[in-house]
Amino acid sequence: MVNLLPDEKKEILKKEYHLRVFLAGSYFAVISLAILVVILGSYFFLVRQEIGKLEEGAGSKNASTTLAGDMVLVKEINQKLLLLNTRFESMLPTELARVFISYKNDNIKITRIEYQNKENVGYATVKGIARTRESVITLLEDLKQNQSFMNVDLPISDLSKSKDVPFTISLSIKKDEEKRINTDN
């Protein structure tokens, strides 16, 4: 391609191009700086106000109001802890999981443990897969012998397969604060 512009005109166009790029960059820099000044100015203003409020609040408080506030906080925490403790009077879910782990053998894989605590009874559902039907029956018998459980149920349909048996065991847990789960049975 042949360039028909004279060299003088090329130099003028090159200078004008560089000037336009410089002006656009300068314009962007000035606007960015202005936005930064506005944002930082408002930030410093708000920080100063917060510091002033904190200094005023710290100067006006005395030891007795702080102690009274702390006592109220301690009472609220104790009430919440009492509420949490009464929810799990029968058995903690971690204790329930520990029982199943102690009864299961290598042929049983527990996939899910669900736990609910309603009124005076805790309810649990254990789902899993056993390699053999006999493994499920052994687990069921062990759970029935444990005195902490009232009802231990396994639907008969769960025993239809002889290998890789999916099972769901439902059980009810006695509500007794003093008695904890017996893992020896």
C-alpha positions in Angstrom: 0.0 0.0 0.0 1.3 3.4 -1.0 1.2 6.2 1.6 0.4 9.4 -0.3 0.6 11.8 2.7 3.6 14.1 2.9 6.1 13.6 5.8 5.1 16.9 7.4 1.4 15.9 7.5 2.4 12.5 9.0 4.3 14.2 11.8 1.4 16.6 12.5 -1.1 13.6 12.7 1.3 11.7 15.0 1.6 14.6 17.4 -2.2 15.2 17.4 -2.7 11.5 18.1 -0.3 11.5 21.0 -1.9 14.7 22.4 -5.4 13.1 22.3 -4.1 10.0 24.1 -2.4 12.1 26.7 -5.6 14.3 27.2 -7.8 11.2 27.5 -5.5 9.6 30.1 -5.2 12.9 32.0 -9.0 13.3 32.0 -9.4 9.8 33.4 -6.7 10.4 36.0 -8.3 13.7 37.2 -11.8 12.1 37.4 -10.4 9.1 39.3 -8.5 11.4 41.7 -11.6 13.5 42.3 -13.7 10.3 43.1 -10.9 9.1 45.4 -10.8 12.4 47.3 -14.6 12.3 47.8 -14.7 8.7 49.0 -11.7 9.1 51.3 -13.0 12.4 52.7 -16.4 10.9 53.6 -14.6 7.8 55.1 -12.4 10.0 57.3 -15.4 12.1 58.3 -17.4 9.0 59.4 -14.4 7.5 61.2 -14.0 10.8 63.2 -17.6 10.7 64.1 -17.4 7.1 65.3 -14.3 7.8 67.3 -16.0 10.8 68.9 -19.0 8.7 69.9 -16.9 5.9 71.3 -14.9 8.4 73.4 -18.0 10.0 74.7 -19.5 6.6 75.6 -16.4 5.4 77.3 -16.1 8.6 79.4 -19.7 8.4 80.5 -19.8 4.8 81.6 -19.0 3.9 85.1 -18.0 0.5 86.6 -21.5 -0.2 88.2 -23.4 0.0 84.8 -20.8 -2.2 83.2 -21.1 -4.8 85.9 -24.9 -4.7 85.7 -24.8 -5.2 82.0 -22.4 -8.1 82.4 -24.7 -9.7 84.9 -27.7 -9.4 82.5 -25.6 -11.0 79.8 -24.6 -13.9 82.0 -28.2 -14.5 83.0 -29.3 -14.5 79.3 -26.5 -17.0 78.4 -27.5 -19.3 81.4 -31.1 -19.3 80.2 -30.1 -20.3 76.7 -27.8 -23.0 78.0 -30.6 -24.4 80.1 -32.9 -24.4 77.1 -30.3 -26.3 75.1 -29.7 -28.9 77.9 -33.4 -29.7 78.4 -33.7 -30.4 74.7 -31.4 -33.4 74.8 -32.5 -35.0 78.1 -32.8 -38.5 76.7 -29.7 -39.0 74.5 -27.3 -36.9 72.6 -27.0 -37.6 68.9 -23.3 -38.2 69.4 -24.0 -40.9 72.0 -26.5 -42.5 69.5 -23.8 -42.5 66.8 -21.3 -44.0 69.2 -23.8 -46.9 69.9 -24.2 -47.7 66.3 -20.5 -47.6 65.7 -19.9 -50.0 68.6 -22.5 -52.5 67.3 -21.7 -52.4 63.6 -19.1 -54.7 62.0 -17.1 -54.6 58.8 -20.1 -56.0 56.8 -22.3 -53.0 57.7 -21.9 -49.5 56.3 -24.1 -46.9 58.0 -25.0 -44.1 55.5 -27.3 -42.0 57.5 -28.5 -41.4 61.1 -31.5 -39.2 61.7 -32.4 -38.1 65.2 -35.5 -36.3 66.6 -36.5 -35.5 70.1 -40.2 -35.2 70.6 -42.1 -34.7 73.8 -40.9 -37.6 76.1 -39.3 -39.8 73.5 -36.3 -39.6 71.2 -36.7 -41.1 67.7 -33.9 -42.3 65.5 -33.7 -43.8 62.0 -30.5 -45.5 60.8 -30.0 -46.2 57.2 -27.2 -48.3 55.7 -26.1 -51.2 53.5 -25.0 -54.6 54.8 -23.1 -57.1 52.8 -25.2 -60.0 54.1 -28.7 -60.4 55.5 -27.2 -62.0 58.6 -25.2 -58.9 59.4 -28.4 -56.8 59.5 -30.1 -59.4 61.7 -27.2 -59.4 64.1 -27.2 -55.6 64.3 -31.0 -55.6 64.9 -30.6 -58.2 67.7 -27.8 -56.2 69.4 -29.9 -53.0 69.3 -32.9 -54.9 70.8 -30.8 -56.1 73.7 -29.8 -52.5 74.6 -32.0 -51.3 77.5 -31.8 -47.7 76.3 -34.1 -48.4 73.3 -37.9 -49.0 73.6 -38.8 -50.1 70.1 -36.4 -51.3 67.5 -38.0 -52.0 64.1 -36.7 -53.3 60.8 -39.2 -53.6 57.9 -39.3 -57.2 56.6 -39.0 -55.9 53.1 -35.4 -54.9 54.0 -34.5 -58.6 54.3 -35.7 -59.5 50.8 -32.1 -59.5 49.4 -29.4 -61.8 50.6 -26.4 -59.7 49.6 -25.8 -55.9 49.6 -28.9 -55.4 51.7 -30.1 -51.8 52.1 -31.8 -51.4 55.5 -33.6 -48.8 57.6 -33.9 -49.4 61.3 -36.3 -47.2 63.3 -36.0 -47.0 67.1 -37.4 -45.1 70.1 -35.1 -44.0 72.8 -36.1 -43.9 76.5 -36.2 -40.5 78.1 -34.2 -40.8 81.3 -31.7 -38.2 82.4 -29.8 -40.4 84.8 -29.5 -43.3 82.5 -27.1 -43.1 79.6 -26.7 -45.6 76.8 -25.3 -48.9 77.7 -22.8 -50.0 75.0 -21.8 -53.3 76.8 -25.0 -55.2 75.6 
